[in-house]
Amino acid sequence: GENVEQHPSTLSVQEGDSAVIKCTYSDSASNYFPWYKQELGKRPQLIIDIRSNVGEKKDQRIAVTLNKTAKHFSLHITETQPEDSAVYFCAASGTSYDKVIFGPGTSLSVIP
Amino acid sequence: SQTIHQWPATLVQPVGSPLSLECTVEGTSNPNLYWYRQAAGRGLQLLFYSVGIGQISSEVPQNLSASRPQDRQFILSSKKLLLSDSGFYLCAWSAGRYEQYFGPGTRLTVT
């Protein structure tokens, strides 16, 4: 089955700097890659996603890139703000089943 | 618009007691439904998912079970809780293989 790895597990950046979180997946048939943000004590919220026919997608300060050959994808946050502090999860979904496999998460701290 | 509800929001139960958590979705038909558990400071563990009424797939063998008695209702149960069942239980729905939306969660403490 699908396995998703995520690095780093914790990340601390200064406000205004960029943050990058990287994920790898094992199932070459996966074609959907969402990213979720979870603030302390709250539910995960979908912040951006990318599908296998697209190499990059951007939404304001957030961007995702996908390299299907290498089976890895990344989340880039520019001009970080304290409210970006949260746990971020990457995930991958294959074609033959209706489920999403999540990475272990990255705890991002943005220092004012 | 679609809305997902979970209850209760918090629950404290003794070891060996039964459990029933409920999840309902409004504003959509025939959603895919999912149960996840999140231990403190950990990731999301998929427990069960359902693509239709009466169709349940189990991801992790344990003392939990799930049922889908109605199209938009998903129930997580246990006959006897263990200490290790403590965690944050999240229900989620999707319209297919793509975007999943989570409910507010139930925080379960087994004492």
Contacts between the chains, C-beta under 8 A, distances in Angstrom:
chain1	res1	chain2	res2	distance
A	32	B	97	6.3
A	32	B	98	5.4
A	34	B	98	7.8
A	34	B	99	6.8
A	34	B	100	7.3
A	42	B	104	7.9
A	42	B	105	7.9
A	43	B	90	6.3
A	43	B	102	4.2
A	43	B	103	6.6
A	43	B	104	5.6
A	43	B	105	5.5
A	44	B	44	7.1
A	44	B	90	7.4
A	44	B	102	5.3
A	45	B	102	7.5
A	46	B	99	5.9
A	46	B	100	7.2
A	46	B	101	6.9
A	49	B	98	7.3
A	49	B	99	6.7
A	51	B	98	8.0
A	89	B	43	6.8
A	89	B	44	6.5
A	93	B	97	5.5
A	93	B	98	7.0
A	95	B	97	7.5
A	97	B	97	8.0
A	98	B	32	4.9
A	98	B	49	6.7
A	98	B	51	5.3
A	98	B	94	7.3
A	98	B	96	6.9
A	98	B	97	5.3
A	99	B	34	7.1
A	99	B	46	6.2
A	99	B	49	5.2
A	99	B	57	7.9
A	99	B	59	7.8
A	100	B	46	8.0
A	100	B	94	7.9
A	100	B	100	5.7
A	101	B	46	7.3
A	102	B	43	5.8
A	102	B	44	4.5
A	102	B	46	7.7
A	103	B	43	7.0
A	104	B	42	7.6
A	104	B	43	4.3
A	105	B	42	7.7
A	105	B	43	5.0
A	105	B	44	8.0
